[in-house]
Amino acid sequence: MTCPANTPADRTPCEGPVVVTVLDAGNAGASGCEHHAARLLAALEGGRVYALPQAPAGAAPRVFAAAGADRPVRRAARLYEIAVREA
């Protein structure tokens, strides 16, 4: 299974089920595992993360904290900017 929050340049494996949704500044979203969602959130300027109904307790705060620890130099406001940049 491919994680919907995984970006084209990210070849790391998923670390669990799809449990959160990351939204960009325009409310476009991608759901994913905590690992890929954190990496995607870190690459977004003004992104937000929300837990899905089946998510374990604390999933969204864990993703938010992990994203803050791994901020890339170049960030994007929209999900499509990341997809185009890395394709």
WOLIN-V291995 format. One record per pair of residues at least 12 apart in sequence whose ideal C-beta (glycine too) atoms are under 6 Angstrom apart, sorted by the first residue. I is the first residue (numbers start at 1). J is the second residue. Records with the same first field share a line. If there is no record, write none. Layout:
I = J, J
This chain:
3 = 32, 33, 36
4 = 30, 31, 32
5 = 30, 32, 36, 37, 40
6 = 36
7 = 82, 86
8 = 86, 87
9 = 86
14 = 33
15 = 33, 35
16 = 33, 34
18 = 31, 32
19 = 52, 55, 59
20 = 37, 49, 51, 59, 60, 63
21 = 50
22 = 37, 40, 41, 47, 49
23 = 48
24 = 44, 47, 78, 79
25 = 46, 77
26 = 78
28 = 79
34 = 62, 63
37 = 63
38 = 63, 66, 67
41 = 67
42 = 67, 70, 71
43 = 72, 75, 82
45 = 75, 77
49 = 63, 64
